[in-house]
Amino acid sequence: MKRIAAVVACLASLSSVAAEAPKNIIMIVSDGMGPAYTSAYRYYADTNIDDGIDETVFDRHLVGMASTYPAAESGLVTDSAAGATALSAAVKTYNGAIALDVDKQPVLTVLNYAREKGMKTGIAVTSQIVHATPAAYVAHNVSRRNYNDIADSFFDDRINGKFKLDVMLGGGTQYFDRKDRNLVDGFKQAGYQYTTDIDELTSLPTDAPILGLFGETGMAPALDDVPGRLKIMAENATKRLANDNGYFLLIEASQVDWAGHANDIASAMAEMHDLAITMEWLETYVQQHPDTLVVLTADHSTGGLTIAANGEYKWDPQWITSMKGSLRALSENFSASQDRVSLVESYFGFELNDEEKDHVAEIEATAPRDIYDELKEIIDERTNTGWTTSGHTGVDVQIFALGKGAEHFSGHLDNTDIARRIFTLLGNKNYQ
């Protein structure tokens, strides 16, 4: 009887969702952001811990946790494509699949369903816009690596005779402006504004669809790019998407994952800060637009980040709060420098000790990747940061929500449950 009562209560709750549906839905995926990242950011962001640790925007809106495993054939640890397909379509699939099920059949995504309903749709990401997460909301493909094919589908595949997206912001010029096909010209001829300069976004008219590509592949790391780049894209996307029928916007803090793969704590925290200021802006946006729902989660955790390492009970993030550029940019400029110690200090924002100076002087590597690894050791030792892998892990991830309908994302969910609840909010009764 208890089981029956629980099922009846669940169905009643879901059936009431549509009546409480928000007009606008903003789905945010922070790629690779496991729980250690939000904990680390709390300490990184607090410059004075003597008077206690301050809460962050993430702390204010934490509502639950989600499991992330893919289809059984891929084991227990997901990649971004399968993770995004679960979040976009409520379907478990194989690693590498873009909005296909395990039989490689296309599945309906929340973004495409929103488009079918006549809502405006957009994506704003710091990776290339055809990367795994945005692709799994928009396209269908057997492999996440088929970037050109996915880009083609952004132009070729229509819903009710219209392009799937009104707003496309992120990186990826090399996939849209190719020798074999110029998709940029195609979108421009179809009435889309086009820009490769993020600073132009605020000056362009907001009454036309837009394609903004701010990098050959992904955008530059947060440490090397325009401050608040994700917030800039989010703000401009919402302005262009606002309409009487509502909108669905996917935002991805893509490079939290890239920093995790590189075991780069400085870039990881810079990407988290980029996301945090975006979330803080969205708090104000939701206050001004109370018919908007914001849901933030991660597709998986990357890197096995540990806040403390080597048996020592300490973590010292203050050493990365003054970074003036990314380790990637530093590594690319390292070999040509005549004064490598000064160059490193200018990027790190602090003076090296004698041992660190000797370490820099002894670096004989010429490949930026090898230089990167050598310099990263200094940051890891200063902060006492640990990593267990350069890949993904299978830990549960957090769910954050604010705005109209946020209560439907609380508790422990599976990643597919997040998509089911969004489908229900969009009025699709098949997911109740």
N, C-alpha and C positions, 0 to 999 in steps of 0.2 A: 504493500500500500504506500509506503514511503517513497518508493521508486516511482510509482505512478503519479503521486502528488508532485514530485519534483519535476517530472516530465511535463505535466499539465502547467505548472507554474512557469517553466521555461518557455513553453509555447505561448502562453499568455503574455509573457514579457516581450517576446519577439514580435508578436502580432501588434503590440502597441508601439513598436519602434517607428513604423512608417508614419503614424500620426504625429510623431515628434521629430520628423525628419528635418535636418538642417537644409538650408538652401544651397550652401556652398560646402564642399568637403576639400580640405587640404590634407593630403597624406604625405607624411615625411618619413623617409627611410634614411637612417644614418648607417651607411654600409659599414659593417665590421664592428659596430659599437656595442661591445659586451659591457656588463655591469662595472667592470674595473675602470672603464673609460670615464663613466660619469662620476665615479668616486674620485678618480685621479683629478678630474676637472674641478671638483669641489675644492680640493686642496690647492691646486694650481691657481685658481681664481681668487683665493683668499690671501691677500698680501700681508695680513696682520692676524696671525692665529692666536696672539696673546689674549685677545678678548673673546675667544671662542671661534668656532668655524661657522661661517655664514652659509646659508642655504643658497642653492643655485636655482635657475629656472627649471632645471630637470627635477630637482627635489619637490618643487611646488606642484608638479603635474604628474608625478608617478602614480599610476593606477593599477598596474599589474605586471605580469610576466608572461612570456610566451615561449613555447618549445619550438625548435627550428628544424627538426630532422626532415630529410627529403624522402622520396619513395624508397622502399626497401632495397631495391636493386642498387642504390647508391650508398647504402649503409646508414650511419647515424649522423654524419657530418655533411651539411649542405654547402653548395657553392652559391654564388649570388644569383645565378639564373634560376635554379630550382627554388631558392628562398624567395625571390621576387615573384615567381609564378604562384607560390603558395599565398603570398600577400596580395597579389593582384587578382587571382582567379579562384582561390579556395581549393586548389588542386595540388596534391603531392606529385612530384614528377622527378625525373632523373636529373642529375647534375649536368648542367649545360643547356637544358631545354629552355626555350623562350616561349612561354605561354602555350605549351603543348603538354598533353598528358603522356603517360608512359608508353602509350601506343602511337605516339607522335601525331595525335589528332589535335587540332586547334581548340582552345578553350576560351570561353568568354571572360574578359577582364572587366574590372570595375570601371576603368577609364573608358573603355569602348562601350560599355553599357550606358554610362553617363552620356556619351555622345549620341547613342541611339535615342535617348530620351530628349535630345535637343539641348542639352547643356553644353556650355563651352568647356574646352579641355586644354590643359597645358602641362608642360614639364619644365622644370628648372633644376639643373644638376651641375655638379662641378666636374664630372667625368665627361667623356664624349656622350652626346645625347643618344647614341645607339649602343651604349654600354649595357651590361646585363640587366640592371634594375629598370632603367627607363624603357628599354626594349621590351621587357616582359609585361609592361603595362600597355604597350601600344601595338606591338608586332607579334608575329608567330614565326618561329624558325627552329630547325632541328639543332642548331648550334649557336651559342652566344658569340662565337668567333666570326660569324658571317656578317661582319660589319657593313660591307657594301650592300649586301642583299637586304639587310635590315633597313639601311638608309633608303634604298629603293622603295621598300614597302611603305615608308612614311609618306612617300609621294603617290605611289600607285594604288594603295589600298584605301578605299573610301567607305564611309558609312552614310547611308542615305544621300549618296552623291557628293558628300563633302569630305575634305581632308579630315583626318582623325584629330589633328591638333591645331588650335588657334595660336598657341604660344610654344615655341621651342627655344630654350635658352640653355647654353652649356658649351662644351667643346665639340670638335669633330669636323673641322673644315675639310680634312683630307678624304672624308667619306662622302661629302656632298658636292665637292668641286673636284671631279676626277677627269682623267683623260677620256675614259669610256662613256662618262655621263656627267652632265653638269646639272645637278639637282637644285643648286642655288638659283640658277637662271630660271628653272622651271617654277620654283616657288615665287620668284619675283614677278614672273609673267602672270602668275595666278593671283597677284595682288598682295603678296606678303612683303612687308618691310624686311630689309636685310641689313645686319650690322655685324662687324667683327670687333667693335669697340664697346666694351661694357659701359664706358662713360657716356656713350651716346643714348643709352636707353631712356634716360630721363628727359631728353630733348625731342625724342621722336613722338609723333602723334600716337594716341592710344586707341584710336578707332579703327585700326587695321590689324590683321594678324601679323605675327612677327617670327622671323628666324634669326636668332642671334647666336653666332658661333665664335667663341672666344679662345680658341686654341686649335692647333692641328689635330691633336687627339683630345686628351683631357685639358682642362684649364690649368694654369700654373698653380703650384701649391699656395695655400693661404699665406704663408710667410713671404712669398714673392709676388703676390698679386695685390689688386686693389683691396684695401681694407673693407671688410664687410661685404665681400662679393656675393655671398649667398643671400644675404638680406636684400641687397640691391636687386638681384634677380627676382626674389620673392615679391618684393614691393611692386616692381614693374609688371610682373606677371598678374598679380591680383587686380591691378588697375585695368589691364587689358581684358581680363576675363569677366569682370563684373558685368552682370546683365540680369534681366528679369527672370530668366529661366535657371539661374544659378550656374555654378561651375565645379569642375573637379580638377584640382591641381596636384601633381606629383612633384615634390621637392626631394632631392637627394643630396645629403652631405656625403658625397661619393668618396672623398679622399681620406676620411677617417680610416677606411679599409686599406687604402694604399700605404698610409703611414704605418698601419699595423703589420702589413706584409713586410715592410722595410724595417720593422722593429725600431721605429724612429719616434721617440717619445716627444721630442720638440714639435715635430710636424703634427703628431696626433693631437696634442693639446691645442695647437693653433687651429686645426680643423674643428675641434670641439668648440673653441671659442667662436669661430665663424658660425657654427650652428647655434650656439647659445644666444648670440646677439640677434639672430634670426628669430628664435623662439621668443625672446623678449619683445621684439617688434610685433610678433604675432599675438602676444598677450594684449597689446594695445589694439591691434586690429580686431580681435574678437570682441573686445569691449565696445568698439565702434560698430561692429557688424555681428550682433549676437545670434544671427541666424547661420553662423559659420562654425563648423566642426574642424578641429585640428587633431590629428592622431600622429604620433611619432613612435616609431619602433626601429629595431635593427633587423636585418636579415640573418645575421649570425654574429659571432665575435671572431676577431682576427688577432693572431699573434700570441695569444696566451699571456697578455699583459699582467704583470704582477707589480703591485705597489710596495716595493721593498724586495731585496734580493740578497744572495750570498750569506744568509743566516743573520743579517743585521736588521734590527728593529728600527728602521728609519727609511723615510723617503723625503727627498729634498727638491721639490719642484722649483724653488726660487732660481735655480741655475738656468732654467729654460724660459723664464718670464721676460728676459731681455734679449731674446734672439732677434737678430736684425735681418735674417734671411734663412732659407732652408739649407739643410745639409746637402741636398742635391745641387743647388746652385753653388755652394761653397766647393763641393767636390769638382765641379766642372771648371772652376776658376783656379783651383789649387796648383796644378802643375806649372801654369804660366807665371805664377807669382814669384817675385824676387824676394819677398819677405813673407814667408808662409806663416810664421807665428803671428805677425801683425794682422794678416788676412783672417786667420782663424779667430783671433780676438775680436776683430771688427764684426764678424758674423755672430759670434757667441755672446758678445756684449759683456764679457768679463775677462780679466787677466788670467792667463794660464799660469799655473805654478811650474816650478822647475821640472818636475817629472813629466808634466804634460807638454812642456816645450820640447823636451828631449824626444818624447813620443812623436810629436809633429815633425821634428827634424829628421827622424829616422824613417819616415814614410817614403818608401822607394817605389811604391805602386804608381802606375801611370793611368790605368783605367779608372774612370770616375767611380765605378761601382766598388772597386777595391779601396779607393781613397775614402769613399763614403763609410765603409765598414770600419776603417781605422779611426776616423774622426768620431763616429758614433760611440766608440768605446769610451771616449772622454765624457760624453754626455751621460751615458749609462752609469759610469762610475761616479760622477758628480751627484747625480740624482738618486743613485742606488735603485735603478729600474731593472726589472727582470722580464724576460720573454721566454716562453716555452716552445714556440714554433714560428716559422715564417708563413704558416698557412692558417686555416680556419680551425676553430674548436667547436665542440658540440654543446656548449653551455646554453642555458636559457637566456633570453634577452628581455629587457624591460619594455614596458608599454607606458606611454605618456599620452594624456588626452586633455583637451580643454575645449570649451564651447558647447554648443547645442548637441546633445547626444553623447557627450563624453562618458556618461555613466555606463554605457553599454560595452565598454572596453576594460572593465575592472576585473580583477581576479587573475587566476591562472588560465590562460588560453593556449590553444595551439595557434601557430601562425595562420593557418587556414581559417580559423575562427574570426580573425580580424577582417579578412575579405568577406566572409559570410555576413558579418554585421554591417559592413559598408553596403553590400548588395541589398540587404534588407532596408537600410536607410534610404537607398535609392529607389525602393519600391519593387524590387524583384522578389516575388513571393516564393520562388523556387529555393531560396536559401533560408527560409524560416524554419 
